[in-house]
Amino acid sequence: MISVELLAKHMAWANQEIFKEVKKLGPEVLDYYVVDKEWTVKTIMVHIVAASYLYSQRLQEKPFSKIEFDMDSPDLIDDLLSALENIDKDLIEQAYKEDKEIEYETSKGMRSDTISFILSMMIFHATEHRAQIVAALDKNNERSINLDEYSIFGYVRQQG
């Protein structure tokens, strides 16, 4: 059976690779969107990192705090990649822990879930948003990123 650890490692790799590919396309693609103009490629990328940070805090049982980025910085993608590298390292470490129940604060009050549940939510969350990024690019006739190349199969093959 596939492990949460492998899925977390795949998520980290796929996030890094997709962000790097978007960076190669140039800054104009950061303003592309699918339907809602507020959910641009840039906004989605920042959201992936901010949500990863939040999930990581929960898993480490740290108090809530926000991570923020300069949305107008020409180095935004590099800043996101750097933050993701550290956050994903922490998330992957959680996959090795005993699957215990963790209590954490949300905007709607206290909640609790298991480590595996929180990790699974993060993995699926990032996957959904990577697909949104590629859909926004596709809508604007930019089709150089093929999500099949960043699947779990692609990750396992790349690892050798």
Helices and strands as residue ranges (DSSP letters): H 4-25, G 27-31, H 41-59, H 76-94, E 101-106, E 109-114, H 115-139, G 147-150, H 152-159
